[in-house]
């Protein structure tokens, strides 16, 4: 009888040790998977930042710098040539218009990198201004509506939603083929909701979500940093709608 109790006790202890061993293995495996996921996300964010820097460098070199050179050459020709007063006034007028256009485009680049309106006027005003600027720039209709958006949102939430709006609207204008867009920004209970809708050619949303698209991944990760969610509804030839939901539980509102 004593032997049976001893063997049973040893068996139970062995089971406990075996279970603890497998628990450690599972924790290590989960930790390894989490580290790999974090490393992958970090690489993708670094790639996104590098792509943004590459785009900015190209804009500055291929567009801004070349246009400055053309203005310089035009003014240089005025200095060297025998120009009448009428021609001089006309050339100066052209140069002033080119400088004005250049200033507008530099301001657009600046807003893409950092919106002062977001910092000083709040999310709703910054989003409204951005939609208006993008509509004028691309000659498209962007209908913006906002409701009950608190001015004192946390900077993290404001910036996250604003950056996603920039990315989604630029992608929609570039790829959808639509000339009309809707942007809705509102507060629902303790959440901020952003909806961006186009009426263009659409795409297979399920396939795009599974794919390795860097833009979609970076937007989802940006929203996830403030505990939010991003989803897409789209069908070929039926337009696309992007939904963003960000909770306010991390704020004092």
C-alpha atoms as one frame of an Amber mdcrd trajectory, in Angstrom:
protein
   0.000   0.000   0.000   2.841   2.361   0.855   4.502   1.620  -2.470   1.323
   2.495  -4.371   0.973   5.846  -2.621   4.606   6.630  -3.266   4.349   5.726
  -6.950   1.135   7.724  -7.339   2.692  10.732  -5.667   5.728  10.516  -7.913
   3.489  10.220 -10.976   1.540  13.319  -9.981   4.757  15.244  -9.359   6.035
  14.117 -12.735   2.818  15.305 -14.367   3.154  18.693 -12.659   6.792  19.058
 -13.748   5.886  17.964 -17.270   3.041  20.497 -17.401   5.302  23.287 -16.163
   7.883  22.329 -18.763   5.334  22.645 -21.577   4.066  25.941 -20.152   7.599
  27.326 -20.312   7.917  26.087 -23.878   4.641  27.754 -24.833   5.662  31.039
 -23.170   8.996  30.983 -24.980   7.259  30.260 -28.268   4.733  33.059 -27.750
   7.507  35.443 -26.728   9.507  34.495 -29.815   6.469  35.023 -32.077   5.780
  38.396 -30.433   9.403  39.452 -30.888   9.321  38.370 -34.537   6.068  40.277
 -35.114   7.519  43.385 -33.440  10.690  43.099 -35.503   8.660  42.736 -38.700
   6.492  45.723 -37.818   9.573  47.793 -36.999  11.147  46.935 -40.348   7.962
  47.901 -42.164   7.751  51.217 -40.316  11.401  51.933 -41.104  10.708  51.128
 -44.761   7.710  53.457 -44.688   9.813  56.267 -43.219  12.521  55.695 -45.828
   9.928  55.744 -48.604   8.606  59.040 -47.247  12.122  60.509 -47.161  12.773
  59.264 -50.705   9.542  60.827 -51.912  10.373  64.135 -50.214  13.902  64.179
 -51.652  12.509  63.500 -55.126   9.940  66.269 -54.763  12.597  68.745 -53.639
  15.110  67.773 -56.330  12.945  66.979 -59.346  10.255  69.593 -58.808  11.116
  72.421 -56.402  14.795  72.681 -57.341  14.115  72.546 -61.087  11.475  75.235
 -60.887  13.819  77.479 -58.886  16.442  76.988 -61.589  13.946  78.004 -64.281
  13.031  81.169 -62.369  16.734  81.956 -61.951  17.365  81.474 -65.679  14.373
  83.637 -66.609  15.558  86.481 -64.393  19.090  86.039 -65.714  17.873  86.429
 -69.287  16.179  89.672 -68.325  19.435  90.952 -66.899  21.507  90.036 -69.946
  19.052  90.847 -72.742  17.873  94.094 -74.276  14.322  94.010 -72.989  11.594
  96.585 -73.462   9.631  97.877 -70.505   6.506  95.982 -71.598   8.433  92.732
 -71.941  10.145  93.368 -68.617   6.843  93.837 -66.814   5.413  90.725 -68.445
   8.461  88.626 -67.490   8.423  89.916 -63.911   4.717  89.086 -63.689   5.388
  85.531 -64.870   8.229  85.147 -62.378   6.023  86.400 -59.536   3.322  83.874
 -60.473   5.879  81.056 -60.575   7.179  82.068 -57.145   3.611  82.170 -55.807
   2.888  78.672 -57.198   6.150  77.450 -55.760   5.268  78.855 -52.349   1.919
  77.060 -52.452   3.555  73.727 -53.275   6.192  74.137 -50.559   3.399  74.872
 -48.092   1.690  71.679 -49.271   4.859  69.705 -48.585   5.138  71.315 -45.174
   1.549  70.405 -44.302   2.161  66.817 -45.327   5.094  66.622 -42.921   3.500
  68.632 -40.106   0.228  70.505 -39.924   0.389  73.600 -37.747  -3.428  73.741
 -37.880  -3.550  70.383 -36.128  -1.455  71.718 -33.278  -3.147  75.083 -32.824
  -6.711  74.650 -34.132  -7.461  70.987 -33.445  -8.290  67.909 -35.481 -11.583
  69.053 -37.025 -10.158  72.348 -38.354  -6.965  70.677 -39.614  -8.935  67.936
 -41.383 -11.286  70.477 -42.965  -8.353  72.565 -44.179  -6.559  69.547 -45.575
  -9.622  68.324 -47.469 -10.054  71.762 -48.994  -6.399  71.980 -50.028  -6.390
  68.503 -51.575  -9.615  69.206 -53.449  -8.201  72.442 -54.903  -4.878  70.837
 -55.745  -6.340  67.859 -57.625  -9.478  69.612 -58.905 -11.796  67.130 -57.214
 -14.800  67.478 -54.885 -14.073  66.564 -51.269 -17.137  66.894 -49.026 -16.098
  67.206 -45.382 -18.423  67.021 -42.390 -17.477  67.000 -38.723 -19.564  66.788
 -35.594 -18.908  66.977 -31.861 -15.116  66.644 -32.158 -13.478  67.857 -28.920
 -10.777  70.462 -29.350  -8.635  69.007 -26.567  -7.882  65.592 -28.033  -4.612
  63.975 -27.076  -1.828  64.770 -29.582  -1.344  61.041 -30.239  -4.972  60.496
 -31.250  -5.177  63.691 -33.309  -1.984  62.949 -35.207  -2.905  59.312 -35.796
  -6.303  60.146 -37.292  -4.931  63.053 -39.321  -2.106  60.970 -40.843  -4.527
  58.195 -41.763  -6.842  60.749 -43.384  -3.920  62.056 -45.442  -2.888  58.582
 -46.583  -6.401  57.322 -47.333  -7.484  60.426 -49.246  -4.279  60.580 -51.291
  -4.603  56.882 -52.170  -8.261  57.323 -53.115  -7.532  60.287 -55.387  -4.622
  58.464 -56.976  -6.176  55.038 -57.537  -9.984  55.176 -57.422 -10.654  57.221
 -60.547 -13.398  59.038 -58.634 -13.864  62.799 -58.777 -16.000  62.955 -55.642
 -15.099  61.982 -52.082 -16.759  62.130 -48.681 -14.955  62.562 -45.363 -16.941
  62.200 -42.141 -15.396  62.902 -38.751 -17.486  62.595 -35.619 -17.539  61.562
 -31.998 -19.791  58.673 -31.059 -19.971  58.128 -27.308 -16.338  57.687 -26.239
 -14.910  57.078 -29.694 -13.717  59.153 -32.625 -14.907  57.848 -35.985 -13.366
  58.716 -39.347 -15.007  57.597 -42.587 -13.492  58.244 -46.015 -15.601  57.220
 -49.005 -14.997  57.377 -52.748 -17.265  56.462 -55.637 -14.635  55.003 -57.931
 -13.679  51.648 -59.376 -13.130  49.859 -56.048 -11.115  46.686 -55.523 -11.124
  43.324 -53.767 -10.835  44.441 -50.150 -10.312  40.915 -48.784  -7.389  40.312
 -51.112  -5.847  43.707 -50.376  -6.092  43.100 -46.629  -4.222  39.810 -46.969
  -1.554  41.319 -49.205   1.758  42.865 -48.151   0.810  46.443 -49.024   2.996
  48.729 -46.957   0.555  51.643 -46.916  -2.306  49.609 -45.474  -0.028  47.955
 -42.915   1.428  51.259 -41.739  -2.057  52.800 -41.400  -3.344  49.859 -39.367
  -0.277  49.940 -37.139  -0.595  53.691 -36.641  -4.232  53.297 -35.558  -3.364
  50.316 -33.355  -0.881  52.469 -31.432  -3.839  54.423 -30.030  -5.918  51.247
 -29.497  -7.993  51.910 -32.609  -9.170  49.818 -35.523  -9.191  50.337 -39.295
 -11.390  48.446 -41.730 -12.129  48.643 -45.450 -15.255  47.932 -47.476 -14.862
  47.813 -51.233 -16.094  45.986 -54.296 -15.034  46.328 -57.932 -16.911  49.200
 -59.593 -18.733  50.062 -56.344 -16.293  52.398 -54.635 -14.375  52.111 -51.392
 -15.074  53.109 -47.799 -12.426  53.208 -45.072 -13.565  53.206 -41.453 -11.379
  54.240 -38.520 -12.445  53.935 -34.898 -10.299  55.258 -32.042 -11.417  55.077
 -28.387 -11.036  58.033 -26.058 -10.488  56.038 -22.885  -6.840  57.126 -22.769
  -7.887  60.792 -22.594  -9.575  62.818 -19.860 -12.626  63.547 -21.939
